[in-house]
Amino acid sequence: MCTPKARLFWAFFYLVYFVQVGSLAIFQSKIQDLEHGDKWLGRQS
């Protein structure tokens, strides 16, 4: 199991996984910022 190829595969797998989770979190926070921004604009006008 711990052959170099398997290690490379798991490293790649975790890299992709963390990138997806990170981009999802950034995406969600951006959506929340947009929602707050809309409320703020609605309150101002």
mmCIF entry with sequence, helices, sheets and N, C-alpha, C, O atoms, coordinates in Angstrom:
data_MODEL
# 
_entry.id   MODEL 
# 
_entity.id                         1 
_entity.type                       polymer 
_entity.pdbx_number_of_molecules   1 
# 
_entity_poly.entity_id                      1 
_entity_poly.type                           'polypeptide(L)' 
_entity_poly.nstd_linkage                   no 
_entity_poly.nstd_monomer                   no 
_entity_poly.pdbx_seq_one_letter_code       MCTPKARLFWAFFYLVYFVQVGSLAIFQSKIQDLEHGDKWLGRQS 
_entity_poly.pdbx_seq_one_letter_code_can   MCTPKARLFWAFFYLVYFVQVGSLAIFQSKIQDLEHGDKWLGRQS 
_entity_poly.pdbx_strand_id                 A 
# 
loop_
_entity_poly_seq.entity_id 
_entity_poly_seq.num 
_entity_poly_seq.mon_id 
_entity_poly_seq.hetero 
1 1  MET n 
1 2  CYS n 
1 3  THR n 
1 4  PRO n 
1 5  LYS n 
1 6  ALA n 
1 7  ARG n 
1 8  LEU n 
1 9  PHE n 
1 10 TRP n 
1 11 ALA n 
1 12 PHE n 
1 13 PHE n 
1 14 TYR n 
1 15 LEU n 
1 16 VAL n 
1 17 TYR n 
1 18 PHE n 
1 19 VAL n 
1 20 GLN n 
1 21 VAL n 
1 22 GLY n 
1 23 SER n 
1 24 LEU n 
1 25 ALA n 
1 26 ILE n 
1 27 PHE n 
1 28 GLN n 
1 29 SER n 
1 30 LYS n 
1 31 ILE n 
1 32 GLN n 
1 33 ASP n 
1 34 LEU n 
1 35 GLU n 
1 36 HIS n 
1 37 GLY n 
1 38 ASP n 
1 39 LYS n 
1 40 TRP n 
1 41 LEU n 
1 42 GLY n 
1 43 ARG n 
1 44 GLN n 
1 45 SER n 
# 
_struct_asym.id          A 
_struct_asym.entity_id   1 
# 
_struct_conf.conf_type_id            HELX_P 
_struct_conf.id                      HELX_P1 
_struct_conf.pdbx_PDB_helix_id       AA1 
_struct_conf.beg_label_comp_id       PRO 
_struct_conf.beg_label_asym_id       A 
_struct_conf.beg_label_seq_id        4 
_struct_conf.pdbx_beg_PDB_ins_code   ? 
_struct_conf.end_label_comp_id       GLN 
_struct_conf.end_label_asym_id       A 
_struct_conf.end_label_seq_id        44 
_struct_conf.pdbx_end_PDB_ins_code   ? 
_struct_conf.beg_auth_comp_id        PRO 
_struct_conf.beg_auth_asym_id        A 
_struct_conf.beg_auth_seq_id         4 
_struct_conf.end_auth_comp_id        GLN 
_struct_conf.end_auth_asym_id        A 
_struct_conf.end_auth_seq_id         44 
_struct_conf.pdbx_PDB_helix_class    1 
_struct_conf.details                 ? 
_struct_conf.pdbx_PDB_helix_length   41 
# 
_struct_conf_type.id          HELX_P 
_struct_conf_type.criteria    ? 
_struct_conf_type.reference   ? 
# 
loop_
_atom_site.group_PDB 
_atom_site.id 
_atom_site.type_symbol 
_atom_site.label_atom_id 
_atom_site.label_alt_id 
_atom_site.label_comp_id 
_atom_site.label_asym_id 
_atom_site.label_entity_id 
_atom_site.label_seq_id 
_atom_site.pdbx_PDB_ins_code 
_atom_site.Cartn_x 
_atom_site.Cartn_y 
_atom_site.Cartn_z 
_atom_site.occupancy 
_atom_site.B_iso_or_equiv 
_atom_site.pdbx_formal_charge 
_atom_site.auth_seq_id 
_atom_site.auth_comp_id 
_atom_site.auth_asym_id 
_atom_site.auth_atom_id 
_atom_site.pdbx_PDB_model_num 
ATOM 1   N N  . MET A 1 1  ? 0.827   -1.205 0.000  1.00 0.00 ? 1  MET A N  1 
ATOM 2   C CA . MET A 1 1  ? 0.000   0.000  0.000  1.00 0.00 ? 1  MET A CA 1 
ATOM 3   C C  . MET A 1 1  ? 0.867   1.263  0.000  1.00 0.00 ? 1  MET A C  1 
ATOM 4   O O  . MET A 1 1  ? 0.536   2.252  -0.654 1.00 0.00 ? 1  MET A O  1 
ATOM 5   N N  . CYS A 1 2  ? 1.973   1.220  0.736  1.00 0.00 ? 2  CYS A N  1 
ATOM 6   C CA . CYS A 1 2  ? 2.793   2.425  0.848  1.00 0.00 ? 2  CYS A CA 1 
ATOM 7   C C  . CYS A 1 2  ? 3.873   2.480  -0.226 1.00 0.00 ? 2  CYS A C  1 
ATOM 8   O O  . CYS A 1 2  ? 5.012   2.856  0.053  1.00 0.00 ? 2  CYS A O  1 
ATOM 9   N N  . THR A 1 3  ? 3.524   2.112  -1.432 1.00 0.00 ? 3  THR A N  1 
ATOM 10  C CA . THR A 1 3  ? 4.466   2.285  -2.535 1.00 0.00 ? 3  THR A CA 1 
ATOM 11  C C  . THR A 1 3  ? 4.492   3.764  -2.916 1.00 0.00 ? 3  THR A C  1 
ATOM 12  O O  . THR A 1 3  ? 3.531   4.485  -2.646 1.00 0.00 ? 3  THR A O  1 
ATOM 13  N N  . PRO A 1 4  ? 5.563   4.221  -3.530 1.00 0.00 ? 4  PRO A N  1 
ATOM 14  C CA . PRO A 1 4  ? 5.630   5.634  -3.928 1.00 0.00 ? 4  PRO A CA 1 
ATOM 15  C C  . PRO A 1 4  ? 4.441   6.052  -4.786 1.00 0.00 ? 4  PRO A C  1 
ATOM 16  O O  . PRO A 1 4  ? 3.939   7.169  -4.657 1.00 0.00 ? 4  PRO A O  1 
ATOM 17  N N  . LYS A 1 5  ? 3.991   5.157  -5.661 1.00 0.00 ? 5  LYS A N  1 
ATOM 18  C CA . LYS A 1 5  ? 2.863   5.497  -6.533 1.00 0.00 ? 5  LYS A CA 1 
ATOM 19  C C  . LYS A 1 5  ? 1.601   5.727  -5.710 1.00 0.00 ? 5  LYS A C  1 
ATOM 20  O O  . LYS A 1 5  ? 0.847   6.669  -5.955 1.00 0.00 ? 5  LYS A O  1 
ATOM 21  N N  . ALA A 1 6  ? 1.383   4.847  -4.724 1.00 0.00 ? 6  ALA A N  1 
ATOM 22  C CA . ALA A 1 6  ? 0.197   5.001  -3.875 1.00 0.00 ? 6  ALA A CA 1 
ATOM 23  C C  . ALA A 1 6  ? 0.288   6.291  -3.064 1.00 0.00 ? 6  ALA A C  1 
ATOM 24  O O  . ALA A 1 6  ? -0.703  6.998  -2.885 1.00 0.00 ? 6  ALA A O  1 
ATOM 25  N N  . ARG A 1 7  ? 1.481   6.580  -2.582 1.00 0.00 ? 7  ARG A N  1 
ATOM 26  C CA . ARG A 1 7  ? 1.661   7.814  -1.812 1.00 0.00 ? 7  ARG A CA 1 
ATOM 27  C C  . ARG A 1 7  ? 1.352   9.030  -2.680 1.00 0.00 ? 7  ARG A C  1 
ATOM 28  O O  . ARG A 1 7  ? 0.704   9.976  -2.233 1.00 0.00 ? 7  ARG A O  1 
ATOM 29  N N  . LEU A 1 8  ? 1.820   8.993  -3.915 1.00 0.00 ? 8  LEU A N  1 
ATOM 30  C CA . LEU A 1 8  ? 1.566   10.089 -4.840 1.00 0.00 ? 8  LEU A CA 1 
ATOM 31  C C  . LEU A 1 8  ? 0.065   10.231 -5.088 1.00 0.00 ? 8  LEU A C  1 
ATOM 32  O O  . LEU A 1 8  ? -0.468  11.340 -5.122 1.00 0.00 ? 8  LEU A O  1 
ATOM 33  N N  . PHE A 1 9  ? -0.610  9.089  -5.261 1.00 0.00 ? 9  PHE A N  1 
ATOM 34  C CA . PHE A 1 9  ? -2.053  9.108  -5.492 1.00 0.00 ? 9  PHE A CA 1 
ATOM 35  C C  . PHE A 1 9  ? -2.786  9.740  -4.320 1.00 0.00 ? 9  PHE A C  1 
ATOM 36  O O  . PHE A 1 9  ? -3.661  10.582 -4.517 1.00 0.00 ? 9  PHE A O  1 
ATOM 37  N N  . TRP A 1 10 ? -2.434  9.339  -3.101 1.00 0.00 ? 10 TRP A N  1 
ATOM 38  C CA . TRP A 1 10 ? -3.124  9.887  -1.918 1.00 0.00 ? 10 TRP A CA 1 
ATOM 39  C C  . TRP A 1 10 ? -2.820  11.365 -1.744 1.00 0.00 ? 10 TRP A C  1 
ATOM 40  O O  . TRP A 1 10 ? -3.691  12.141 -1.352 1.00 0.00 ? 10 TRP A O  1 
ATOM 41  N N  . ALA A 1 11 ? -1.571  11.761 -2.039 1.00 0.00 ? 11 ALA A N  1 
ATOM 42  C CA . ALA A 1 11 ? -1.230  13.180 -1.934 1.00 0.00 ? 11 ALA A CA 1 
ATOM 43  C C  . ALA A 1 11 ? -2.082  13.991 -2.912 1.00 0.00 ? 11 ALA A C  1 
ATOM 44  O O  . ALA A 1 11 ? -2.608  15.048 -2.562 1.00 0.00 ? 11 ALA A O  1 
ATOM 45  N N  . PHE A 1 12 ? -2.212  13.490 -4.129 1.00 0.00 ? 12 PHE A N  1 
ATOM 46  C CA . PHE A 1 12 ? -3.021  14.166 -5.138 1.00 0.00 ? 12 PHE A CA 1 
ATOM 47  C C  . PHE A 1 12 ? -4.484  14.201 -4.723 1.00 0.00 ? 12 PHE A C  1 
ATOM 48  O O  . PHE A 1 12 ? -5.155  15.222 -4.875 1.00 0.00 ? 12 PHE A O  1 
ATOM 49  N N  . PHE A 1 13 ? -4.982  13.070 -4.193 1.00 0.00 ? 13 PHE A N  1 
ATOM 50  C CA . PHE A 1 13 ? -6.370  12.975 -3.759 1.00 0.00 ? 13 PHE A CA 1 
ATOM 51  C C  . PHE A 1 13 ? -6.673  13.999 -2.670 1.00 0.00 ? 13 PHE A C  1 
ATOM 52  O O  . PHE A 1 13 ? -7.684  14.699 -2.732 1.00 0.00 ? 13 PHE A O  1 
ATOM 53  N N  . TYR A 1 14 ? -5.792  14.085 -1.671 1.00 0.00 ? 14 TYR A N  1 
ATOM 54  C CA . TYR A 1 14 ? -6.017  15.038 -0.581 1.00 0.00 ? 14 TYR A CA 1 
ATOM 55  C C  . TYR A 1 14 ? -5.904  16.474 -1.073 1.00 0.00 ? 14 TYR A C  1 
ATOM 56  O O  . TYR A 1 14 ? -6.646  17.348 -0.625 1.00 0.00 ? 14 TYR A O  1 
ATOM 57  N N  . LEU A 1 15 ? -4.976  16.716 -1.996 1.00 0.00 ? 15 LEU A N  1 
ATOM 58  C CA . LEU A 1 15 ? -4.821  18.059 -2.543 1.00 0.00 ? 15 LEU A CA 1 
ATOM 59  C C  . LEU A 1 15 ? -6.113  18.503 -3.228 1.00 0.00 ? 15 LEU A C  1 
ATOM 60  O O  . LEU A 1 15 ? -6.606  19.604 -2.981 1.00 0.00 ? 15 LEU A O  1 
ATOM 61  N N  . VAL A 1 16 ? -6.656  17.644 -4.086 1.00 0.00 ? 16 VAL A N  1 
ATOM 62  C CA . VAL A 1 16 ? -7.901  17.967 -4.779 1.00 0.00 ? 16 VAL A CA 1 
ATOM 63  C C  . VAL A 1 16 ? -9.028  18.173 -3.769 1.00 0.00 ? 16 VAL A C  1 
ATOM 64  O O  . VAL A 1 16 ? -9.830  19.099 -3.892 1.00 0.00 ? 16 VAL A O  1 
ATOM 65  N N  . TYR A 1 17 ? -9.072  17.287 -2.763 1.00 0.00 ? 17 TYR A N  1 
ATOM 66  C CA . TYR A 1 17 ? -10.130 17.361 -1.751 1.00 0.00 ? 17 TYR A CA 1 
ATOM 67  C C  . TYR A 1 17 ? -10.082 18.692 -1.007 1.00 0.00 ? 17 TYR A C  1 
ATOM 68  O O  . TYR A 1 17 ? -11.106 19.357 -0.849 1.00 0.00 ? 17 TYR A O  1 
ATOM 69  N N  . PHE A 1 18 ? -8.885  19.080 -0.549 1.00 0.00 ? 18 PHE A N  1 
ATOM 70  C CA . PHE A 1 18 ? -8.776  20.317 0.219  1.00 0.00 ? 18 PHE A CA 1 
ATOM 71  C C  . PHE A 1 18 ? -9.060  21.533 -0.656 1.00 0.00 ? 18 PHE A C  1 
ATOM 72  O O  . PHE A 1 18 ? -9.649  22.508 -0.189 1.00 0.00 ? 18 PHE A O  1 
ATOM 73  N N  . VAL A 1 19 ? -8.649  21.485 -1.914 1.00 0.00 ? 19 VAL A N  1 
ATOM 74  C CA . VAL A 1 19 ? -8.926  22.607 -2.814 1.00 0.00 ? 19 VAL A CA 1 
ATOM 75  C C  . VAL A 1 19 ? -10.433 22.762 -2.998 1.00 0.00 ? 19 VAL A C  1 
ATOM 76  O O  . VAL A 1 19 ? -10.955 23.877 -2.978 1.00 0.00 ? 19 VAL A O  1 
ATOM 77  N N  . GLN A 1 20 ? -11.134 21.633 -3.178 1.00 0.00 ? 20 GLN A N  1 
ATOM 78  C CA . GLN A 1 20 ? -12.583 21.698 -3.344 1.00 0.00 ? 20 GLN A CA 1 
ATOM 79  C C  . GLN A 1 20 ? -13.250 22.244 -2.093 1.00 0.00 ? 20 GLN A C  1 
ATOM 80  O O  . GLN A 1 20 ? -14.117 23.114 -2.183 1.00 0.00 ? 20 GLN A O  1 
ATOM 81  N N  . VAL A 1 21 ? -12.857 21.744 -0.926 1.00 0.00 ? 21 VAL A N  1 
ATOM 82  C CA . VAL A 1 21 ? -13.453 22.215 0.329  1.00 0.00 ? 21 VAL A CA 1 
ATOM 83  C C  . VAL A 1 21 ? -13.164 23.702 0.528  1.00 0.00 ? 21 VAL A C  1 
ATOM 84  O O  . VAL A 1 21 ? -14.043 24.465 0.928  1.00 0.00 ? 21 VAL A O  1 
ATOM 85  N N  . GLY A 1 22 ? -11.935 24.101 0.250  1.00 0.00 ? 22 GLY A N  1 
ATOM 86  C CA . GLY A 1 22 ? -11.569 25.502 0.423  1.00 0.00 ? 22 GLY A CA 1 
ATOM 87  C C  . GLY A 1 22 ? -12.338 26.414 -0.525 1.00 0.00 ? 22 GLY A C  1 
ATOM 88  O O  . GLY A 1 22 ? -12.827 27.464 -0.109 1.00 0.00 ? 22 GLY A O  1 
ATOM 89  N N  . SER A 1 23 ? -12.450 26.029 -1.790 1.00 0.00 ? 23 SER A N  1 
ATOM 90  C CA . SER A 1 23 ? -13.172 26.862 -2.743 1.00 0.00 ? 23 SER A CA 1 
ATOM 91  C C  . SER A 1 23 ? -14.652 26.905 -2.398 1.00 0.00 ? 23 SER A C  1 
ATOM 92  O O  . SER A 1 23 ? -15.307 27.926 -2.605 1.00 0.00 ? 23 SER A O  1 
ATOM 93  N N  . LEU A 1 24 ? -15.189 25.799 -1.870 1.00 0.00 ? 24 LEU A N  1 
ATOM 94  C CA . LEU A 1 24 ? -16.595 25.782 -1.465 1.00 0.00 ? 24 LEU A CA 1 
ATOM 95  C C  . LEU A 1 24 ? -16.814 26.754 -0.315 1.00 0.00 ? 24 LEU A C  1 
ATOM 96  O O  . LEU A 1 24 ? -17.800 27.491 -0.311 1.00 0.00 ? 24 LEU A O  1 
ATOM 97  N N  . ALA A 1 25 ? -15.916 26.769 0.657  1.00 0.00 ? 25 ALA A N  1 
ATOM 98  C CA . ALA A 1 25 ? -16.043 27.682 1.798  1.00 0.00 ? 25 ALA A CA 1 
ATOM 99  C C  . ALA A 1 25 ? -15.949 29.134 1.329  1.00 0.00 ? 25 ALA A C  1 
ATOM 100 O O  . ALA A 1 25 ? -16.718 29.984 1.779  1.00 0.00 ? 25 ALA A O  1 
ATOM 101 N N  . ILE A 1 26 ? -15.007 29.419 0.427  1.00 0.00 ? 26 ILE A N  1 
ATOM 102 C CA . ILE A 1 26 ? -14.862 30.776 -0.103 1.00 0.00 ? 26 ILE A CA 1 
ATOM 103 C C  . ILE A 1 26 ? -16.128 31.168 -0.866 1.00 0.00 ? 26 ILE A C  1 
ATOM 104 O O  . ILE A 1 26 ? -16.613 32.292 -0.740 1.00 0.00 ? 26 ILE A O  1 
ATOM 105 N N  . PHE A 1 27 ? -16.657 30.232 -1.657 1.00 0.00 ? 27 PHE A N  1 
ATOM 106 C CA . PHE A 1 27 ? -17.860 30.484 -2.437 1.00 0.00 ? 27 PHE A CA 1 
ATOM 107 C C  . PHE A 1 27 ? -19.034 30.812 -1.524 1.00 0.00 ? 27 PHE A C  1 
ATOM 108 O O  . PHE A 1 27 ? -19.778 31.758 -1.780 1.00 0.00 ? 27 PHE A O  1 
ATOM 109 N N  . GLN A 1 28 ? -19.201 30.024 -0.449 1.00 0.00 ? 28 GLN A N  1 
ATOM 110 C CA . GLN A 1 28 ? -20.306 30.257 0.478  1.00 0.00 ? 28 GLN A CA 1 
ATOM 111 C C  . GLN A 1 28 ? -20.163 31.605 1.172  1.00 0.00 ? 28 GLN A C  1 
ATOM 112 O O  . GLN A 1 28 ? -21.149 32.327 1.321  1.00 0.00 ? 28 GLN A O  1 
ATOM 113 N N  . SER A 1 29 ? -18.955 31.957 1.597  1.00 0.00 ? 29 SER A N  1 
ATOM 114 C CA . SER A 1 29 ? -18.765 33.239 2.275  1.00 0.00 ? 29 SER A CA 1 
ATOM 115 C C  . SER A 1 29 ? -19.022 34.389 1.299  1.00 0.00 ? 29 SER A C  1 
ATOM 116 O O  . SER A 1 29 ? -19.520 35.440 1.703  1.00 0.00 ? 29 SER A O  1 
ATOM 117 N N  . LYS A 1 30 ? -18.685 34.200 0.016  1.00 0.00 ? 30 LYS A N  1 
ATOM 118 C CA . LYS A 1 30 ? -18.953 35.246 -0.975 1.00 0.00 ? 30 LYS A CA 1 
ATOM 119 C C  . LYS A 1 30 ? -20.456 35.406 -1.169 1.00 0.00 ? 30 LYS A C  1 
ATOM 120 O O  . LYS A 1 30 ? -20.948 36.527 -1.299 1.00 0.00 ? 30 LYS A O  1 
ATOM 121 N N  . ILE A 1 31 ? -21.193 34.286 -1.190 1.00 0.00 ? 31 ILE A N  1 
ATOM 122 C CA . ILE A 1 31 ? -22.649 34.358 -1.319 1.00 0.00 ? 31 ILE A CA 1 
ATOM 123 C C  . ILE A 1 31 ? -23.227 35.109 -0.125 1.00 0.00 ? 31 ILE A C  1 
ATOM 124 O O  . ILE A 1 31 ? -24.115 35.945 -0.289 1.00 0.00 ? 31 ILE A O  1 
ATOM 125 N N  . GLN A 1 32 ? -22.729 34.816 1.076  1.00 0.00 ? 32 GLN A N  1 
ATOM 126 C CA . GLN A 1 32 ? -23.213 35.512 2.272  1.00 0.00 ? 32 GLN A CA 1 
ATOM 127 C C  . GLN A 1 32 ? -22.899 37.002 2.177  1.00 0.00 ? 32 GLN A C  1 
ATOM 128 O O  . GLN A 1 32 ? -23.729 37.836 2.538  1.00 0.00 ? 32 GLN A O  1 
ATOM 129 N N  . ASP A 1 33 ? -21.711 37.337 1.696  1.00 0.00 ? 33 ASP A N  1 
ATOM 130 C CA . ASP A 1 33 ? -21.352 38.747 1.539  1.00 0.00 ? 33 ASP A CA 1 
ATOM 131 C C  . ASP A 1 33 ? -22.300 39.430 0.557  1.00 0.00 ? 33 ASP A C  1 
ATOM 132 O O  . ASP A 1 33 ? -22.723 40.563 0.785  1.00 0.00 ? 33 ASP A O  1 
ATOM 133 N N  . LEU A 1 34 ? -22.632 38.746 -0.529 1.00 0.00 ? 34 LEU A N  1 
ATOM 134 C CA . LEU A 1 34 ? -23.552 39.320 -1.505 1.00 0.00 ? 34 LEU A CA 1 
ATOM 135 C C  . LEU A 1 34 ? -24.923 39.537 -0.889 1.00 0.00 ? 34 LEU A C  1 
ATOM 136 O O  . LEU A 1 34 ? -25.552 40.571 -1.114 1.00 0.00 ? 34 LEU A O  1 
ATOM 137 N N  . GLU A 1 35 ? -25.392 38.558 -0.104 1.00 0.00 ? 35 GLU A N  1 
ATOM 138 C CA . GLU A 1 35 ? -26.695 38.699 0.542  1.00 0.00 ? 35 GLU A CA 1 
ATOM 139 C C  . GLU A 1 35 ? -26.680 39.881 1.505  1.00 0.00 ? 35 GLU A C  1 
ATOM 140 O O  . GLU A 1 35 ? -27.623 40.671 1.534  1.00 0.00 ? 35 GLU A O  1 
ATOM 141 N N  . HIS A 1 36 ? -25.616 40.006 2.292  1.00 0.00 ? 36 HIS A N  1 
ATOM 142 C CA . HIS A 1 36 ? -25.518 41.126 3.223  1.00 0.00 ? 36 HIS A CA 1 
ATOM 143 C C  . HIS A 1 36 ? -25.435 42.444 2.450  1.00 0.00 ? 36 HIS A C  1 
ATOM 144 O O  . HIS A 1 36 ? -26.022 43.446 2.859  1.00 0.00 ? 36 HIS A O  1 
ATOM 145 N N  . GLY A 1 37 ? -24.713 42.437 1.347  1.00 0.00 ? 37 GLY A N  1 
ATOM 146 C CA . GLY A 1 37 ? -24.591 43.640 0.534  1.00 0.00 ? 37 GLY A CA 1 
ATOM 147 C C  . GLY A 1 37 ? -25.939 44.068 -0.024 1.00 0.00 ? 37 GLY A C  1 
ATOM 148 O O  . GLY A 1 37 ? -26.249 45.259 -0.043 1.00 0.00 ? 37 GLY A O  1 
ATOM 149 N N  . ASP A 1 38 ? -26.746 43.112 -0.479 1.00 0.00 ? 38 ASP A N  1 
ATOM 150 C CA . ASP A 1 38 ? -28.072 43.439 -0.992 1.00 0.00 ? 38 ASP A CA 1 
ATOM 151 C C  . ASP A 1 38 ? -28.932 44.048 0.109  1.00 0.00 ? 38 ASP A C  1 
ATOM 152 O O  . ASP A 1 38 ? -29.644 45.026 -0.120 1.00 0.00 ? 38 ASP A O  1 
ATOM 153 N N  . LYS A 1 39 ? -28.863 43.466 1.311  1.00 0.00 ? 39 LYS A N  1 
ATOM 154 C CA . LYS A 1 39 ? -29.645 44.005 2.430  1.00 0.00 ? 39 LYS A CA 1 
ATOM 155 C C  . LYS A 1 39 ? -29.191 45.424 2.748  1.00 0.00 ? 39 LYS A C  1 
ATOM 156 O O  . LYS A 1 39 ? -30.003 46.312 3.009  1.00 0.00 ? 39 LYS A O  1 
ATOM 157 N N  . TRP A 1 40 ? -27.873 45.617 2.722  1.00 0.00 ? 40 TRP A N  1 
ATOM 158 C CA . TRP A 1 40 ? -27.324 46.933 3.047  1.00 0.00 ? 40 TRP A CA 1 
ATOM 159 C C  . TRP A 1 40 ? -27.770 47.965 2.004  1.00 0.00 ? 40 TRP A C  1 
ATOM 160 O O  . TRP A 1 40 ? -28.137 49.087 2.352  1.00 0.00 ? 40 TRP A O  1 
ATOM 161 N N  . LEU A 1 41 ? -27.737 47.581 0.738  1.00 0.00 ? 41 LEU A N  1 
ATOM 162 C CA . LEU A 1 41 ? -28.176 48.492 -0.322 1.00 0.00 ? 41 LEU A CA 1 
ATOM 163 C C  . LEU A 1 41 ? -29.670 48.761 -0.196 1.00 0.00 ? 41 LEU A C  1 
ATOM 164 O O  . LEU A 1 41 ? -30.118 49.893 -0.381 1.00 0.00 ? 41 LEU A O  1 
ATOM 165 N N  . GLY A 1 42 ? -30.442 47.720 0.121  1.00 0.00 ? 42 GLY A N  1 
ATOM 166 C CA . GLY A 1 42 ? -31.884 47.890 0.268  1.00 0.00 ? 42 GLY A CA 1 
ATOM 167 C C  . GLY A 1 42 ? -32.213 48.818 1.427  1.00 0.00 ? 42 GLY A C  1 
ATOM 168 O O  . GLY A 1 42 ? -33.169 49.591 1.358  1.00 0.00 ? 42 GLY A O  1 
ATOM 169 N N  . ARG A 1 43 ? -31.420 48.743 2.493  1.00 0.00 ? 43 ARG A N  1 
ATOM 170 C CA . ARG A 1 43 ? -31.664 49.588 3.653  1.00 0.00 ? 43 ARG A CA 1 
ATOM 171 C C  . ARG A 1 43 ? -31.338 51.047 3.329  1.00 0.00 ? 43 ARG A C  1 
ATOM 172 O O  . ARG A 1 43 ? -31.994 51.970 3.812  1.00 0.00 ? 43 ARG A O  1 
ATOM 173 N N  . GLN A 1 44 ? -30.305 51.231 2.496  1.00 0.00 ? 44 GLN A N  1 
ATOM 174 C CA . GLN A 1 44 ? -29.879 52.602 2.199  1.00 0.00 ? 44 GLN A CA 1 
ATOM 175 C C  . GLN A 1 44 ? -30.893 53.331 1.328  1.00 0.00 ? 44 GLN A C  1 
ATOM 176 O O  . GLN A 1 44 ? -31.172 54.506 1.566  1.00 0.00 ? 44 GLN A O  1 
ATOM 177 N N  . SER A 1 45 ? -31.443 52.668 0.334  1.00 0.00 ? 45 SER A N  1 
ATOM 178 C CA . SER A 1 45 ? -32.328 53.345 -0.610 1.00 0.00 ? 45 SER A CA 1 
ATOM 179 C C  . SER A 1 45 ? -33.723 53.521 -0.039 1.00 0.00 ? 45 SER A C  1 
ATOM 180 O O  . SER A 1 45 ? -34.598 54.075 -0.705 1.00 0.00 ? 45 SER A O  1 
# 
